[in-house]
Amino acid sequence: MNRDYLYSIFTVLFLAAIAFFVFSQRTENISDCRVIDLQSEYNGQNVTYFVICEKETFKTSMRVFGNEYPNSDIFLHLEKGAKYDFKVNGLGLNVFGLHRNIVSFYEKDVTISE
């Protein structure tokens, strides 16, 4: 019975890992998101940029499961107060420090309000 218990735990963990990987790879469009603040964090090797919006906090990082994105290109073209449509991927579990990654963006309006 102890062996069956271990197989059950292993199976649940394996399925959870597959589900996490599948859901973290899906891409979603977020529309009409106004940028409130832009922040950066340097950890000694990589720079992670955070885009704080009305709806959610996003990040732009260099690697998402092996896919490279030009995070500084995205971050440097965003402006506080502007409204954008974002294409994001990843899991948005902000409580656990997991922020969805911005893959691309489209500016909705050019009126900047601070």
VOBA-1610 file (N, C-alpha, C; in pm, whole numbers, padded with zeros to 5 digits, always signed):
BEGIN
Met+00082-00120+00000Met+00000+00000+00000Met+00087+00126+00000Asn+00201+00120+00060Asn+00291+00234+00064Asn+00341+00267-00077Arg+00367+00166-00158Arg+00413+00186-00295Arg+00304+00253-00379Asp+00179+00213-00363Asp+00067+00276-00435Asp+00053+00423-00399Tyr+00076+00453-00273Tyr+00068+00591-00226Tyr+00176+00676-00295Leu+00297+00625-00306Leu+00405+00697-00372Leu+00378+00716-00521Tyr+00324+00613-00586Tyr+00288+00626-00727Tyr+00180+00732-00748Ser+00086+00739-00658Ser-00021+00840-00667Ser+00036+00980-00654Ile+00124+01000-00558Ile+00186+01132-00539Ile+00269+01170-00661Phe+00348+01075-00711Phe+00429+01102-00829Phe+00342+01137-00949Thr+00232+01067-00969Thr+00143+01093-01081Thr+00081+01232-01071Val+00037+01270-00953Val-00023+01403-00933Val+00080+01511-00960Leu+00201+01496-00908Leu+00306+01596-00930Leu+00344+01604-01077Phe+00351+01492-01145Phe+00384+01490-01287Phe+00278+01561-01369Leu+00152+01533-01342Leu+00043+01599-01415Leu+00038+01748-01385Ala+00067+01786-01260Ala+00070+01928-01224Ala+00182+02000-01299Ala+00298+01936-01312Ala+00409+01996-01385Ala+00375+02014-01533Ile+00310+01917-01592Ile+00269+01928-01733Ile+00167+02041-01749Ala+00069+02047-01659Ala-00032+02154-01666Ala+00032+02291-01651Phe+00126+02304-01558Phe+00195+02431-01537Phe+00268+02473-01665Phe+00339+02380-01727Phe+00413+02410-01849Phe+00319+02451-01963Val+00210+02378-01980Val+00116+02408-02088Val+00051+02545-02068Phe+00005+02573-01946Phe-00062+02700-01921Phe+00036+02818-01924Ser+00162+02795-01892Ser+00258+02905-01894Ser+00300+02940-02036Gln+00275+02854-02133Gln+00312+02880-02271Gln+00200+02947-02352Arg+00080+02951-02300Arg-00030+03008-02378Arg-00016+03160-02386Thr-00059+03215-02497Thr-00050+03359-02522Thr-00191+03418-02516Glu-00199+03536-02457Glu-00328+03602-02439Glu-00313+03751-02472Asn-00419+03811-02522Asn-00420+03955-02550Asn-00492+04028-02438Ile-00427+04131-02386Ile-00485+04217-02282Ile-00506+04353-02347Ser-00630+04400-02350Ser-00657+04526-02419Ser-00687+04639-02321Asp-00664+04760-02369Asp-00692+04884-02295Asp-00631+04884-02156Cys-00502+04867-02150Cys-00431+04862-02022Cys-00346+04988-02008Arg-00379+05073-01910Arg-00305+05197-01889Arg-00187+05172-01795Val-00068+05218-01836Val+00053+05199-01757Val+00056+05301-01644Ile+00072+05251-01522Ile+00079+05338-01404Ile+00224+05367-01367Asp+00310+05265-01372Asp+00450+05282-01332Asp+00538+05182-01408Leu+00664+05218-01422Leu+00764+05132-01487Leu+00882+05118-01391Gln+00923+04994-01361Gln+01032+04969-01268Gln+01126+04864-01326Ser+01252+04868-01282Ser+01349+04767-01325Ser+01418+04708-01203Glu+01464+04583-01220Glu+01532+04512-01111Glu+01651+04438-01169Tyr+01769+04459-01111Tyr+01891+04394-01158Tyr+01934+04293-01054Asn+01952+04166-01094Asn+01988+04062-00998Asn+02131+04013-01013Gly+02216+04087-01082Gly+02354+04049-01099Gly+02384+03990-01236Gln+02286+03929-01300Gln+02306+03871-01433Gln+02208+03926-01535Asn+02084+03939-01496Asn+01980+03982-01588Asn+01903+04100-01531Val+01844+04177-01619Val+01756+04286-01579Val+01614+04243-01609Thr+01527+04256-01510Thr+01385+04230-01529Thr+01312+04363-01516Tyr+01227+04392-01613Tyr+01151+04516-01612Tyr+01006+04484-01576Phe+00950+04565-01486Phe+00812+04547-01444Phe+00728+04662-01498Val+00613+04626-01554Val+00519+04723-01608Val+00393+04713-01521Ile+00369+04815-01441Ile+00256+04815-01349Ile+00140+04887-01415Cys+00032+04814-01436Cys-00086+04868-01504Cys-00205+04869-01409Glu-00315+04926-01457Glu-00438+04928-01379Glu-00489+04787-01353Lys-00476+04700-01451Lys-00535+04567-01443Lys-00445+04466-01376Glu-00313+04477-01396Glu-00221+04371-01353Glu-00078+04421-01364Thr+00013+04356-01296Thr+00156+04384-01311Thr+00215+04280-01406Phe+00286+04329-01507Phe+00349+04243-01605Phe+00500+04258-01592Lys+00573+04169-01656Lys+00718+04183-01661Lys+00765+04165-01804Thr+00884+04213-01830Thr+00950+04182-01956Thr+01084+04124-01916Ser+01105+03998-01949Ser+01230+03932-01914Ser+01291+03871-02040Met+01417+03841-02033Met+01489+03793-02151Met+01453+03651-02191Arg+01419+03565-02097Arg+01394+03425-02130Arg+01263+03378-02068Val+01186+03310-02151Val+01067+03241-02104Val+01075+03101-02162Phe+01121+03006-02083Phe+01137+02866-02125Phe+01215+02855-02255Gly+01326+02929-02263Gly+01415+02917-02378Gly+01386+03013-02491Asn+01270+03078-02491Asn+01241+03177-02596Asn+01294+03312-02551Glu+01373+03376-02634Glu+01429+03505-02597Glu+01343+03618-02653Tyr+01321+03716-02569Tyr+01247+03835-02608Tyr+01333+03956-02577Pro+01332+04058-02662Pro+01412+04178-02637Pro+01344+04267-02533Asn+01369+04239-02405Asn+01295+04307-02300Asn+01323+04456-02294Ser+01445+04498-02320Ser+01472+04642-02312Ser+01403+04716-02425Asp+01388+04654-02542Asp+01317+04719-02652Asp+01173+04746-02616Ile+01109+04651-02553Ile+00969+04669-02511Ile+00962+04774-02402Phe+01042+04760-02299Phe+01035+04848-02182Phe+01063+04993-02217Leu+01164+05018-02300Leu+01205+05155-02331Leu+01104+05228-02420His+01014+05155-02486His+00913+05219-02570His+00781+05243-02498Leu+00769+05199-02375Leu+00646+05222-02297Leu+00657+05354-02222Glu+00543+05420-02204Glu+00539+05547-02132Glu+00431+05542-02025Lys+00461+05605-01912Lys+00361+05614-01805Lys+00240+05692-01854Gly+00122+05643-01819Gly-00001+05710-01853Gly-00059+05672-01988Ala+00021+05609-02072Ala-00028+05569-02205Ala-00106+05439-02194Lys-00195+05418-02290Lys-00279+05298-02291Lys-00232+05206-02404Tyr-00221+05075-02372Tyr-00168+04979-02467Tyr-00254+04853-02471Asp-00239+04781-02580Asp-00285+04642-02591Asp-00160+04557-02580Phe-00157+04463-02486Phe-00041+04378-02467Phe-00070+04236-02512Lys+00029+04172-02569Lys+00025+04029-02596Lys+00118+03967-02492Val+00064+03883-02404Val+00141+03829-02292Val+00135+03677-02292Asn+00232+03617-02224Asn+00225+03473-02199Asn+00271+03446-02057Gly+00240+03327-02008Gly+00277+03289-01873Gly+00155+03284-01782Leu+00183+03255-01657Leu+00079+03250-01554Leu+00082+03378-01473Gly-00031+03440-01455Gly-00039+03562-01378Gly-00078+03536-01234Leu+00012+03478-01158Leu-00012+03452-01016Leu+00069+03553-00936Asn+00021+03678-00931Asn+00096+03785-00866Asn+00120+03759-00717Val+00031+03685-00653Val+00046+03654-00512Val+00175+03576-00488Phe+00213+03490-00583Phe+00333+03409-00571Phe+00453+03470-00643Gly+00439+03593-00690Gly+00548+03660-00759Gly+00566+03617-00903Leu+00464+03553-00960Leu+00469+03511-01100Leu+00390+03612-01183His+00459+03686-01266His+00396+03786-01350His+00403+03740-01495Arg+00298+03769-01570Arg+00299+03733-01711Arg+00398+03820-01787Asn+00460+03760-01888Asn+00564+03826-01966Asn+00503+03894-02088Ile+00542+04019-02113Ile+00496+04091-02231Ile+00577+04046-02352Val+00509+03998-02454Val+00574+03953-02577Val+00575+04066-02679Ser+00464+04139-02689Ser+00456+04252-02780Ser+00348+04347-02730Phe+00342+04467-02789Phe+00242+04564-02748Phe+00202+04652-02865Tyr+00087+04716-02850Tyr+00037+04811-02948Tyr-00019+04929-02871Glu+00025+05048-02903Glu-00020+05168-02832Glu-00161+05206-02876Lys-00250+05225-02779Lys-00390+05258-02809Lys-00410+05407-02834Asp-00357+05491-02747Asp-00369+05635-02765Asp-00238+05700-02728Val-00216+05818-02780Val-00090+05886-02753Val-00105+05995-02649Thr-00222+06010-02591Thr-00243+06109-02487Thr-00183+06058-02357Ile-00087+06131-02304Ile-00018+06089-02183Ile-00064+06178-02069Ser-00117+06114-01965Ser-00162+06188-01847Ser-00085+06138-01727Glu-00036+06232-01647Glu+00044+06191-01530Glu-00028+06225-01403
//
